[in-house]
Amino acid sequence: MFTARSARATGARWRRKITAATLTVALSTAVITLTAPTRALAEDANITCTPTQNVFAIKPTGQLMLYKFNDLSSTTTPAFTGNPAQIATGFNTFSKLLAGPDGWIYGIRPAENGSGMFAYHWNGTAFDVFAKPIGGTLFNIYAVQSRVNKITIDARGDFYYLQDDGTLRRSKYNAADGTFTHQPVASGWGVYNAITAVGDGVIYARTPAGVLHRYHFEPTSDRYISHRVIGETSWDTFGSFFTVGGDTILGIRAGKTLLHYRYRIDPVPAGWVFEANDQGGGWDGFIDVAGTSNACKLTKSFVPATPPAPTENNSPVTVLQSSNGSLEYGYTDNIGRAKWGRQTDPTDFGGTAWTPLPDTSAYVGAPALVQGADGKLDITVRAANSRALGFIPTTPNAPLVTVDRAGLMATGVAARKSPVTNKMVLFSVDDAGGLWTKVEGVDGFLAWQKRSSTPVLTGTPVVGPGPNNTLTVIGKDADGTFWAAAWNGTTLSAFSSLGGSGFTGKPAIVRYPGDLLRVFARDADGRIATQKQSAAGTAFPGTWEQIGDAGQTWQGSPGAIISPDTGLVEVLVRGSDGNNYFAQEVAQGSGTWPQFKKIVTKFTEQYAPDPTPFVYTDSGDPKWAFATYNQDFQVRVITASTVTSSTPAKSAGVSKGAATTAEADPAFTVNPLP
């Protein structure tokens, strides 16, 4: 419910004229005039309401009045059951009244009346909770006239409010212990001057020009699922609004009547079930009016189905070097245990300390690691119930902070930080193949937002560098064709096909100086293929070229990296024999790779996941390595060093002790992590 008592009607323009006879009913000291409605869509059975719907109103003299409406889901008249009842006094100390679900109401006092938010619970005959202070000073600013329109409460009792920076924020109240949990939901809402919740996560938002928007946030999945304009003009002519849920809304025109509306989002076509149903005059004299937020409910559930989350055996290790130089690792084993490792000194692999993620859930797939602008590491991993869980290390030896990031997605999560906005962003795919993002907002991540429905994607997307500080997002469709799009920090470009079909696994992305991109992937023949952009920011040519010997086929997805020493692109892959293989570009920018060679070290062990190559800095010296683990889930970091004429080569295909040049095969050293 939102209120602007200073507003005055200047007339309205409605799509339909209101016609019919008028009835007059005396209610208390007010005279309420009832007028028969004009209907739009046929009324439907997709809504249910309690037998009566409670509406609370504050008189200027402080009495809290209770009105019982008959059926605000329809155009039934007369609207009231009996006369209104006075159920409390002294409520004129509040400048804002909110009515939540199941009899909960809340008042916010301005500073001159003592300030603060207070909770009440009406059990149908009396208050069993009265004037309970809640929220501390959190909501005090919404007692100020310029902000009273910017707070509302939905059908499940969640508070939504607009912050001065344009963030829409949600706070959930736990009546048992009086605490709140908070989350930013959306950004860019500074264009609205009033909001009201008309259902479970359904928010109507009004612009100063009188345009009414409908947003739907689904709290169980934490998804922003729809937005549409539902009123083109004239909504600024109302002084205040209230609702009883179920997409009903009642508007009070200053000095005029109470007009009653109901919107239907489903079944299609969406539209107004009825508009401007006249419920009579006399309502503009109240300080504030609010209706029980869940008295009417839509019968359809908008909670997305929970997709299955089967175990992903041998998922790769994820690696990140933080801004303070530490190496951060994450992996999930084959029974769903996930671990995070921190190597404070990049030279001391044996000093890595491992922390198991809380075992309240089994986990699926590789954890996603990213560092926020505040320097904190952020870990997101998919749980076995398809909810994305976030874990944030705070201080040494302190428990991880756990955040439910929901989603109910069909894949794992990819995470990066946008170079444009310096904000973290998560990418995932739903069970219909649509790509969603969850973008960092102020003090937390915003709700998941769908970015694309086509192409229909499968599997966790891969996110890498892109031109002009963008991120490149690559997904694969059911035919095994890869598609690429660019994320600029706020929007996603259209996807373009990389051509071909039958590809398996995930691609690897490298960026050359000048923002040219090259991708590698395993094709339908089991071989590694590649293609490169012809110009920065352009689509890939769509033609793949196989690399390595014709008889070399591979087990998993490739990894690729540009060596900081030589500028050569190194391609890594796992063979069916459990060994890792590499192919080194023959010359910088040549786009030619000879046969893949087995990586030979003093360790004779087999490796389970695909290799994860990464560049890191050791005492200011850039190096490259790759992470993996053996059949016993013992993590290894295998470092690469440039072989010079005085350094014997250790790779297969180069005889021991042979003199080499800087372009010779690198030497590999296995570093066991604890």
N, C-alpha and C positions, 0 to 999 in steps of 0.2 A: 504494500500500500504506500502511495506517496501523496504528499500534501503540499499545496502551495496556497495558503489561505489569502495571500495578497492578490491572487489572480482574479481577474474579472472577465466575464464572457464578453466577447465582441461579436457573437454570432457564430454560426457553424454552417459548414457545407457538407451535407450528407448525400450519399448516393441514392437514398430512398426517402421519400416523404413519409412522415408519421401521420397516420389517419386513424380515427376511431373515436368512439364516445369516451367521455371522461367520467371517472368516479371519484368521489371525495370520501376519505375515511379519516376520522379523528384518531390520532395516536398521541397520547399524553397531551402536552401543550402544543405540539406541532400539528399542522394540517398537511397530510400527505396526499398528493393527487396522483391517481393511477390512470394510465392511458394504455389502450391495447397496442400490441407491437406490430411492427413490420418484420416479416421473416425473410431470410435469405435462403440458405440451404435447408433441406429437410432435417428436422431434429432426428437424432440417432440414439442408439442404445449403447454407445461407447463411453458412457460416463455413469458413475454411480455417486449418490450423495446420501448423507445421513438424513434421517426423517425431517429434521429441521437444521438450518445452518445459522450458527450464532454470529451476530455482528455486534461489536462493542463500539460505543460512541461516547465521547467526553463532552459534556456541556460546559459552557464558559463558567458556570457557577460550581463546577467540580464534580457533579454527579457522573458516575459511569453507568451508562444505560446499556441494557442488553436487548437487542432485537432478535427475534426468531423468524427467519425467512422459511417459506414453504419449500420451494424447489427452484433454486437459482440456475439449475442446469437447463431449465425450460422457460417458456414464456408464461407460466401459470400466473394468474392474477385472481384475487388480491395476493400480495406477496407475503403478508405477515400472518403469523399465528398469534392472536391476542394482542394486547398492548405491550409496549416495552416496559421492562422492569428496571428499577434502580438497584444496582448490586454493590455499589461502593460510592464513597465521597472522597473529596480531596484530590481528585485526579487532574485538576487544572494546574497542578505544579509541573505536569509533563508537557513538553512541546512536541513529543513524538510518541505515538502509540503503535505497537506492532502486535499482531495476533498470530501465534504459531499454531502448530497442530495440537489437537486433543485437549483444548482448554487452556493452553499456556498463552499468557499475554505479557508484554514487556513495555515499560514506560521509560523514556529517557528525559531526564530533567536538565534544564539549562543551568548555568553556573549561578544565576541569581536565585534559583530555587534549591540549591544544594548540590547540583550536578549528579551524574551517575545513571546507570541503568538498573532497573529493579524488575524482578520476575514475580509473576502471580500465576496461580493455577486455579481455574474455575472447574469444579468437579460436576457441575450441572445444577447444584443447589447452593453451594457455598465455596468460598476460597479456602483451600487447604494449604496453599503456599501464598504468603502475602508480603509484598515489599521486600523480597530477598535481594540484597545487592549482588550483582554479578558483573563480571567483565572488568572490574577496576575502573580505570580511566579510558579503556579502549574505545568506547563508543561515545564519549562525551562530546566530541566535535559534531556529532549528528543531531545534537539538540539545537545547534545554531541554525537559524532560518535558512541560510544559504545552502545547508547540507541536509535538511530534514527529508528531502526527496530522494536522497542518495543511499538509503538503507532499506532493506526489506528482509522478509523471512519466508522460506519456502515450505512446502508441504511436509518435509521431513524434519523441519526445525532448524535448518541451516541458515545462518545470517549471510546475506550478500550485501556488499557495500562498495561504493565508488570512492577510491582514494584520490587525492588531489593530483597525483601523477598520471591519472587515467587508468589505473589498475582496478579491475573488478576482483574483489577478494571474497573468499568464503571462510566463515568461522563456524565451527560445529561446537555446540554447547552440550556438555555432559552434565545433565541435571543431578546425577548421583553424587559427583564430587565437586560440581561447580566450576569445572575447568573448561577451557576452550582449546581447540586445535585449529590452526590457521593455514590457509593455502591461497596463493594468487591463482586466479582462474583465467583471466584474459587481460590483455593490454589494449590500449587505444580507445578506452571507453570515455575519455574526456569529452567526446562529442555529445554525450547525453547529459541532460539535466535532471532526469528522474528515472527511477527503476521501480518495478514491483514484481514480485514472484507470484505466478498464478498456477503453480503446480510443483512437481518434484523436479527442481532444477530448471524450470521454465521461467525465463525472465523477460518481461516486457520492458523495453527501454525507449524513452521519448527524447527526441531532439528539441531544442528551443523553437524550431520551426513547426513543431507539431506533428512530425512523422513518427509513427510507432513501429518499432522493430520487435520481432519475437526471436529469442535465443533459447536453445535447449542445451543444457549441460547435464550429462548423465553421470551422477555422482559415483555409482558403483564401479564403472569402468574409467571414471575421470576423463570422459570424452566430451568434447564440444561437438554435438552431432547435427545441429541445424541452425540456420539463420534465415529469416525472410522479413521483408517489409510487409506489414499487415494493415497499416493505416497510412495513407498518403498525406492527408492534411487534417487539420481541425482538432487534433488531440491536445493542442495547447490551449484550447478554450475551456478545458476542465480545470477547476480549482484543486480537486483531489480525486484520488482513486482508491478503491479497495477491492478485494477479491475473497472468495471462499474456496479457491482452488479449481482444478479441472478446466483451466483456460477460460474461466469466467472473469469478467472485469466489470466493475460498476464505477461510473464517473459522476462526480458531483460538479455541476456547473454553478459557479458563484451566482447567487441570486436567482437560480433557476432550478431545474429538476435533477433527479437521480436517473441516469440512463444506464441500462443493463445490456451487456454484450456477452456473447460466448463464441469463441473461435474453435474450429475443429481442424486438427492437423492430420488426422487419419480416421477413417479411410479417405482416400482421395476422391474427389478433388478437395484440397484444403480450402478453407474459407470461413466466413462468419456464418454460424448456424442461425443467429439472429443479431440484429443491430438496433441500438437505440430503443430498446424496450423500456418504455417510460414507467418508472416506479414511483413517480410523484415528487412533490416539492418539499421544502422545509429542511433539507439536509445540509444546507450551507452554513447553518448556525453553529455547528459543532466545532470544537477545537480540533478533533481528529476522529477518524472512523477507521476500524480495522475488522476484518472477518477472519474466522478460524481458517487457517491456511490449508487444511486437508479435509474440510467438510465435503467437498466434491473431488473426485479423483477420476482420471481416465482409466478405463479398464484394461487397455493395452499396456503391456510392459515394454519399455524401451531399453531395458538392460540387454546388451548383446550376449549371445550364447558364449559360453566358455569353451574355446577350442581345445582339443587335446594337446598335451605337451609331452610327446614321447621322449624318452632318453636319447640324447645325442652322444654316442660313444666317441671317445677320443677327440673331443673338441679342442681347438688349439689354445695355446697360452696367449694371453694378451699382455702387451708391454707398453709402458709409458715412462719417459723420463720427465720428472717434474722440474719446475723452474729452479728449485734449490739443488738440483743435481741427482736426487735419489732416483733409483730405478724401481718402478712399481710393476708388480706382476699379478695376474689373476688366472685361475683355471678352475674347471669343474671336472670331477672324476666321473667314472661310469656308474656310480651308485648315487649320484646327485649331491655330493659334497663339494662345496665351493670354498676356495681359499684365496686370500689376498696376501701378497708378500711385498715387503719393503726392504730394499737394499740401499742403505743410507749412503754408503761410499761406493761409487761406481767401479772402483778397483777391487773391492772386497766381496766377491760373489759368495764366499762362505759365510759372510755376515748377514745374509738375508734372513729376516724374521718373518715367519708366517703366522697369519691370523685366520682361523676358520670363520667363515660367515655363519651367523646364527643358524642352528639346525632346526629352526621352527618350520622349515620347509625343505623339500628336496629341490635342487636347482637343475636347470636344463641349459646347455650351451655355454659358450664362453662369456665371462663377465665383460662388460664394456667399461673402460677406464677413461676418464677425462679430468682435467684440472680446471677448476673455476677461476674466475678473475680474482677471487679472494685468496688464491693459493691452495685451497683445500682440494684434496683428491675426492672424486666422486665415482662411485662404483654402482653400476646397475646390472642386474642379472635377472633372467626370467625364472620365476618359480614354477613348480610343477602344476600349480593351479592357474597358470598363464598370466599371473599378475607380475608386473615388473616391480622389483624391490630395489630401492636405493640404499646404499650404505656409505656413510661419510665418516672417515676418521677425524677426530677432533684433536685431542692432546695425547701424547704418548701414554700407553697403558690404559687409556680410558676406553670404555665400551664403544663400539661403533654406533653412530646414530642411524636408526633405521627409518626409512620413509617408504610408505606404500605408494608406488607410482602407477598402480592399477594397469589400465590399458586393455586387458583381456585380449591381447594380440595373439596371432597365430605363429609368430616367429620370435626370435630373440631380438635384442636391441643393439643398434650401433650408436656410438656417441662420439661427438666431436665438439670443438669450440669454434664458433664462427669468427674468422679473422676480421669481419666487418663490424660486428656488434660486440665482440668479446664475450658473448653469451654462449653457454653450453646448449646443445640441442641433441635430443634423442630421436632416432628413426626406427620405425617398426612397421610391420605389415599385418593387416587384419585378415580374418578368414575369408573375406571376399576378394583379397588381393590388392586392396587399397593401401597406399602409403600414408602413414601418419607421422607427425612430428610432435614432440613435447619440448617446448622452448623454455629456457630459463627466464624467469621474470624477476620481480623484486622479492627477495627472500624466499626463493623456491621456484619450482617449475610450474608453468601454466598447464592448463588442461590439454590433453591430446587433441590435435586438430588434423582432420583429413586434408591431405594435399593433392592427392591424385587417385582417380578410380581406374584410369587406363594408362599403361597396360596393366593387365591383371598379373600381379607379381606372386612369386613363391619364394620362400626362404628369406633369411635375414639379409637386408641390403648391405652393401659395402659402401663406405663413405671415405673419400680421400680428398686430396687437394684439388683445387680447380683454378682457373684463370681469374685474375682481378680479385683475389682474396675470396673467391667463392669456394664452396665445397662441391665436389662431384659425388653424386649419388647414383649407384648402379644397382639395378635389380634384375632378376631373371624371371621370364614367364614360363608357363607350363611346357612350351615347345623347346625350352633350352636356349632362348634368344635373350641376350643382354640388352638392357635399355639404360640410357644415361640421362640425367637431368642435373641442373645446377641449383644450389641453394645459396642465396645471397644474404642470409641472416634473417630474412623475414618472409620471403616467398620462394616457391619452387618453380623453375622453368618447366616447359613441356618436355616430356621424355622423347628422346630420339633413339632409334634402333641402331645397334651395333652390327646388325646383319648376322646371317648364319643361324643355325639351330642345332640342337642336340648337345649343347654345352652342359657340363655338370660342375658342381661345386661353386666356388666363389672366384671372382676375378681379382687380380692385383693391379694397382694403379701406381704409376710413377709419374712425377712431374719434372720436366727438363727446365733449365733456365729459359726464361721467355714464355713460361706458362703453357708450353706444349705438353700434352698428356699422351702416355702410352699405356695400354692395358694388355694383360696376359690372362689366359684362361685355358682350361682343359677342354678340348673339343670332343666331338662324337667319336673320333678314332682313339681317344685316350692320350693324344699328343698335346703338347703345349703350343698354343697359337697366340699371335699378337697382332695389334694394329696401333697406328699412331695418328694423331691429328695432323693435318697439313698446315693449320694455322691456329693460333691460340684463340680459344673461345668458339671455335667452329665445331660442327658435328664430326664424329668419327667417320672415316670413309666407308665403313661397313664391310671391308674386305679383310679377311684374316689370313695371316701367313704362318705356317707351321715352322717351329724351330727345333733344332736337334736332329739326330739321326732318325730316319724313317721307321726304324724298328723299335724306337724307344717310346714306350707308353707308360703311363703313370697312374698312381693310385689315388692321389688327392688333388687339392687345389694348389696352384703355384703361389709363391711369394716372390716379390721383386723389389729391388732397391738400387739406387745409384750409389756406388761406393764413394764416400767422401774423399778417399785417397786418389783414386784413378779416374773418377768420372765415368767409369764403365757401369752398365746396367748388369747386375748380378741376378740371375733367376734361380730360385730354389724350388725343389719339389720332392715329394716322398715317393719312394718306389714300393712295389708290392712285397719286396724283401725286407721292409722295415728300415731301410737305409735312406739317408738324405743324399740328394744329388744336386749339383749346381751346373749352370752354364754361364760362362762369362762372355760378355760382348767382345768381339774381336778388336774393335777400336771405338773410340768415342763417337757416338751418333751414327755408327754404321748400320744399326738395325739388323745385325747378323750375329747369330750365336752358333757355335759349333756343337758337337755332341755334349750331352750331359755326362758329368763324371761323378763317381761316387765320392762322397766326402769321407776321407780316411783319417782317423785319429787313433790315439793309443787306447781308446775305449772300444771294445768289441761288444756292442749292444745294439738292440733294435729300438726304433722309436715309433710311437703310436700316432701322434697327431701330425697335421701338416705343419711345416716350419713357419715361424713368425719372424721375419727379418725386421730389424730396426736400426736406426742410427742413434748413437748416444755420444755424449761428450765426457771425456775423462781428462781432468786437469786442463781443460781448454782444447784438448786434442779430439777432433771428431773421429769416431770409429764406427764400424758396423758389426753386427752379430745377428744371430737368430736364436730364438727360444723354442724348446721342445721338451718332451719328457719321454722316459723309457717305458717299457711294459709294466714297470712297478710304480709308475707315476712319480718317479724321481726327476725333478725338473733340472734341465741342463740349459746353460747359456753357452753357445758355441761361437766364440769370437773369431773374426777373420782379420788377418794381418797381411799387408802387402809384402810380397816376396821380391826381394831385390837380388842383385847379382851375388851378394855375399850371404844370402839366406837360402838354405835348401828348401825346395818345395816339398809339401807334405800331401799333395793331392794325387789321387790316382791319375795316371796318364803322364806324370812328370817324374822322371827317375830321381831317386834320392840322391842329394848332393849335386845335382845338375845346376849349372849356372843359369840364371834367368834374368829377365828384365823386369821393370816395374809393371809391365803388362802381363806378367806371368800369372798363373793361377794363385789365388790367395792361400795362405796357410791357415788351417783351422785348429783351434784349441778348445777342448771340452772343459767347461767350468761347472762342476756339480754344485747345485744349490742345496742347502740343508733340507 
